[in-house]
Amino acid sequence: MLSRLALRALAPAALKSSVALPSLSSGIIHVSRSLHTNQQHLAPVPSLPEKGGKVRHGIIPEEFFQFLYPKTGVTGPYMLATGLTLYLLSKEIYVINHETIIGITVLSVLIYGIKKYGPLVAAFLDKKMDEELASYEDFKTACINRCLEGIEEEKKEQWRLDGRHYLFDAKRNNIAMILEANYRERLLTASREVKKRLDYQVALQNLKRGMERDHMINWVEQSVWKSVTAQQEKENIAKCLLDLKALSSSAQASL
């Protein structure tokens, strides 16, 4: 509470004029402060300090002494505290009883505990805070890496999308080659079928001519046999026998 009072006392005049601080009473609101009727200030909020300020005697902030030094000197804060205590006790505004002893004892124990175990607790809490910050940093790094991977994948997909016309050209060429191959295959099939039919016609004509030739030969032979009489046949046979004898005699003479 005393540290808050000292900070309020040391607050700059500009801050006091711009933002009205609440009064010391917990249930009373300062008159100059409006209750959620003014427009919110968009000024950046100053960050909280990571470490607390210096204190004296465990509870009194250093700013309180620095505030009184220019006006009262070095011994001013102690004289103010001593005089105020003596005034309260002499006028019996504050009466010392068993609760005062208990309060002093509790306050002494708290100050001792803070002085003794405060650095250890602060180090433990700082370590925990560092671990949490490290985990948050790791999570942020993982999110950033995931986003970067997504960006790279998107760029790769865009690159693939840019090269799709090459794929379409290749598919068109393949389709054209397939159509050309089918066309040539049909031409080959048609030429083979036409050749088969022409070969059939040629074979049919050759067969017809052969049959006509054989028929003509048989007809001529039959006509010749029919024209030859029995007397002519005997004469021809006798002539053939004479020719054979003449050949045999000439052969013997030559031997």
Buried (B, 14 or more C-beta within 10 A) or exposed (E): EEBEEBBEEEEEEEEEEEEBEEEEEEEEEEEEEEEEEEEEEEEEEEEEEEEEEEBEEEEBBEBBBEBBEEEBEEEBBEEEEEEEEEEEEEEEEEEEEEEEEEEEEEEEEEBEEBEEEEEEEEEEEEEEEEEEEEEEEEEEEEEEEEEEEEEEEEEEEEEEEEEEEEEEEEEEEEEEEEEEEEEEEEEEEEEEEEEEEEEEEEEEEEEEEEEEEEEEEEEEEEEEEEEEEEEEEEEEEEEEEEEEEEEEEEEEEEE
